Amino acid sequence: MTTQSNQETNQENNQEAMTNATDTKSEILFRPGSIVATPGAIEAMENNNVLSLDLLSRHLCGDWGVLPKEDAKANQDALKYGDRILSSYLITDSIRIWLITEADRSCTTFLLPEEY
């Protein structure tokens, strides 16, 4: 499979995930504050044709991506009690992007797990 084919497949998968997320969760649940991204996250999204706005929209609407049940529950609790919120999106078979919104909702960061 060519790089372009991989990129098209990843974009289609992300669009499908976004469509599924917006079908069931379209209400913004919290404010992101300032939005920043690490160089690694920017490069990964650019190289794989992933739109940061799509991931941010999913994050803000409660589609946490691929998380263990405990972390998803922690996010639900964080909405009530004002703790940090984490989403994790697999953008390729081996690349994951995290979005972390601080407990005080002052900032949301796009980053690779290894940049944490």
C-alpha positions in Angstrom: 0.0 0.0 0.0 1.4 3.4 -0.9 1.9 6.3 1.5 -0.9 8.2 -0.3 -3.2 5.2 0.1 -2.3 4.9 3.8 -3.1 8.6 4.3 -6.4 8.3 2.5 -7.4 5.3 4.6 -6.4 7.1 7.8 -8.4 10.2 6.7 -11.4 8.0 5.9 -11.1 6.2 9.3 -10.9 9.6 11.1 -13.8 10.9 9.2 -15.9 7.8 10.0 -14.9 8.1 13.7 -15.8 11.8 13.7 -19.2 11.0 12.0 -19.9 8.4 14.6 -18.9 10.7 17.4 -21.1 13.6 16.1 -24.0 11.2 15.6 -24.1 10.4 19.2 -22.3 13.2 21.0 -22.5 16.7 19.5 -22.9 18.9 22.5 -19.8 20.7 23.7 -19.3 19.6 27.3 -16.5 22.0 28.4 -14.3 24.9 27.2 -10.8 24.0 26.0 -9.0 27.2 27.1 -5.9 28.0 25.1 -5.2 25.3 22.5 -1.5 24.3 22.0 0.3 21.5 20.3 3.7 19.9 20.6 5.9 19.8 17.5 5.6 16.0 17.5 1.8 16.1 17.5 1.7 18.7 14.8 4.1 16.6 12.6 2.1 13.4 13.2 -1.2 15.0 12.3 0.2 16.8 9.2 2.0 13.6 7.9 -1.2 11.6 8.3 -3.8 14.2 7.0 -5.5 14.4 10.4 -7.3 17.7 11.1 -6.7 18.9 14.7 -10.1 20.5 14.7 -11.7 17.0 14.2 -9.9 15.6 17.2 -10.6 18.7 19.3 -14.3 18.5 18.4 -14.4 14.9 19.5 -12.6 15.7 22.7 -14.9 18.6 23.6 -18.0 16.5 22.9 -17.0 13.6 25.1 -15.7 11.1 22.5 -12.5 10.2 24.4 -11.2 8.0 21.7 -9.5 4.7 22.8 -9.2 4.7 26.5 -9.5 2.1 29.2 -12.9 2.1 31.0 -11.3 3.6 34.2 -9.9 6.6 32.3 -13.2 7.2 30.5 -15.0 7.1 33.9 -12.4 9.5 35.3 -13.2 11.9 32.4 -16.9 11.7 33.2 -16.1 12.5 36.8 -13.8 15.3 35.7 -16.7 17.0 34.0 -18.5 17.1 37.3 -15.6 17.8 39.7 -13.2 19.9 37.5 -10.3 17.5 37.1 -8.0 17.0 34.1 -9.6 15.4 30.9 -7.6 13.0 28.7 -8.5 11.8 25.2 -6.5 9.3 23.2 -6.9 9.0 19.4 -5.2 6.3 17.3 -4.4 8.1 14.0 -2.4 5.2 12.5 -1.7 1.6 13.7 1.3 2.9 15.6 0.7 6.6 16.3 -1.5 7.9 19.0 -2.4 11.6 19.7 -3.4 12.6 23.2 -5.5 15.7 24.1 -5.2 16.9 27.7 -7.4 19.6 29.1 -6.1 21.0 32.4 -8.3 20.8 35.5 -8.8 24.5 35.5 -9.8 24.4 31.8 -7.1 27.0 31.0 -5.4 25.0 28.3 -5.8 22.0 26.0 -2.7 20.4 24.6 -2.2 18.0 21.6 0.8 15.8 22.2 2.3 12.4 21.6 2.3 10.0 24.6 6.1 10.0 24.5 6.1 13.8 24.9 4.2 13.7 28.2 
